[in-house]
Amino acid sequence: YSTGPMMYYLGWPVTVFVSFVPALLGVIALAGWAAARFAVRWPLFPALGPVAALASGGVLYYLAYSFIGVGPFHWYYVAPVTAASAFAVAAFGTWYAQAR
């Protein structure tokens, strides 16, 4: 399962790139949000808890499927990609709204 994205990338590079880059940005944003959220106590910290929980579930899903070694069927990647991408969109939207 963990090697599936590379396997699909060799066959459909643009499709995989467009699918997984938002998810990767979401995972990076999740790590940054978690580090800032638990390192500093700001009174008006962005309320991204529910979406962060969704993204964390997507990361745990990916890790669990990698651990049990299921085959790299393309539909198995929908949940983690969607969850992490949703966090990327929510985090960017919150950042943009606060910057204005």
N, C-alpha and C positions, 0 to 999 in steps of 0.2 A: 504494500500500500504506500509506503513512504517513497518508493522509487517511481510510482505512477506518474507524477507530474513530469518527470524527466522523460519517461517513456512516451507520454503524449506529446511533449514538446518536440521530440524528434520527428513526429509525424505531422503535427499541426502547430508550428511555432507561434504564429500570430495569435491564434485562438487561445492557446495556453497562456501566452504573455498577457493578453487582455483580461483573461479570467483571474489569473493568480496575482498580478501586480496590485490590484486594489486590496486583495486579501492580505498580501504582505505588508502593505501600508497600514492596514488595520491592525495587524499584529504589532507592528512597530509603535503605532499610536497607542495601543493598549498597554504596552510595556511602559511607554512614557507617561501615560495617564496614571497607571498604578504606582509608578515611582514617585510622581509628584503628589498623588493623592495621599499616600501613606507616609511620605517624608515631611510634608509641610501641612500645617493645619490652617488653611485659609478660610475665612468666614463665608465667603461666597464662591466656593469651589464649584465648578460646573457639575450639574447633576446628571452624570452619565452612568450611574450605577447599574440600572437595568440593562442598558445596551452593553456595558462592560461585562456583565454577567453572561449575556448572550454570546459575546465574543470569546469569553473564557470557556464557555461550554463548547464552542467550535474548536478551540485549541485542544481541549481535553478529548474531544471526539477524534480529532486527527491523531493525537498521541495514542489513544486506546486502539484505534484501528491499525496503527503502525505496530503496536505491541503485539496484537493478536495475529497479525500477518495475513489479513484478508487480501484477496486479489485486487488489483487496481482497476475496478470497474468505475467508469466515469461518473455514474450517478452517486457514488459514495463521497465524492468531493463537493457536492452541492451544499451540504449543511455547513462545513467549516468555511468554505469560500463565502457563502452568503452571510454567515454570522460575522466574520472578520471584516468583510466589506461594509456591512451595515454599521459597524463601529467606526470605520474610517469616515464614512459619510456623516454620521452623527457628531463625531469629534471635530471634523472640519467645519460643519455647520455651526456648532457651538462656539468654536474659536472665531469664526467669521462674524457671528452675531456680537460677540463680546468686543471684537476689534472695532466694530462700527460704533 
